[in-house]
């Protein structure tokens, strides 16, 4: 019986890859697609893991193009055969690849089923020790078929195979992550761990992760959980994952894909946790208010540094416990803070020459972080450097420390009658300089600054309490309700009553949206 020729398809356009897959009946013709890649870097990893006989690759791709792929693949795997896809305008590049050992090429405008099959058969005939037969469909093991299913190539299994192989009614995927894992030993260990007969299949294995499929009956589920928990405790250098069970084998790809996407998030935020079970996942932080970047910037500019960094660090701690958020969101938030803080330091005349040179390093290392601890280590290092810069800058100007104390005093006593002259006397400060400071740094006088603080506090009360508007005006330091309404409208563009109604309407719309989602 003939042996299947393993083929890898490499193209950055998904539609092109799908078109190639649908041009011919690969299994009937004696070929087996072992994977797809969108660039040369991905392809090299798949080649190392699955050893395809033939690679079909595009020329123009991001990260690593087809020319570099040909050179690297032939250098590392001399026996691999490569077919290049190109458009007419890329043909000069195709010529250059032949010196690196390309077997053949196909012009994309002429790509069709018969032409593809002709070149595949032509190339496969040159592969030594491959007893290829296009006339006989190759026999594949159950594990090979299951591996193809999670890659998306086989969408169903023969019913005769199903009944013979899967003797139980339920399925579950088990993932094991860690270095120096022997998949065969793990499989043997799992089979021996279960008291009752339970089929265990090895689906995929890389340097850092191995995935198994268990076929069991419903009453065995608790025993599976206990066994995996025991194994996770025995091997502290590994992470074990039990995905949600399912009862139709054709659902394997959906469960595999959705489960991996979800667990990728948990693994980023909880890299040291040894066990994840689908129905006992760690609880994430309760949702809280979004980070107010404008508030953060205003506090920073007002030199309320203790309050500023406390506000920031509390929110970072909150985000680090939101396990269902994509890691990209977390990293983007940190990167955005790095950018804004450097801009603020520059605007406030601090010496940022050193940190300016390092900023792209911070962006890069945060973006490349494999888990939350790596990202936070870089971010906290950045914040420490910022504190050092501010400390050295503030020592050169002690008045800035006095200003911070004055602004903090206003934040604490805004409900009281406050006058600039009284505050200056209280802190033994020059009233003229203080007045000039407000005009220069805030582009507004002391009274306007105080109004802005009070109105900001009133907005919080309007949003988070049911206190009447007339009472709120007194709570934030206004003795006359009408004057409060006038100032509020001038700063926000609407009356206090309109602002509260708009917030209520917004919350009602959000609740309706959540209700419809739950239904």
Beta strands, then each sheet from edge to edge (+ up, - down):
strand 1: 5-10
strand 2: 31-37
strand 3: 54-58
strand 4: 81-86
strand 5: 104-107
strand 6: 170-177
strand 7: 199-205
strand 8: 209-216
strand 9: 239-242
strand 10: 275-277
sheet 1: 2+ 1+ 3+ 4+ 5+
sheet 2: 7+ 8- 6+ 9- 10-
end
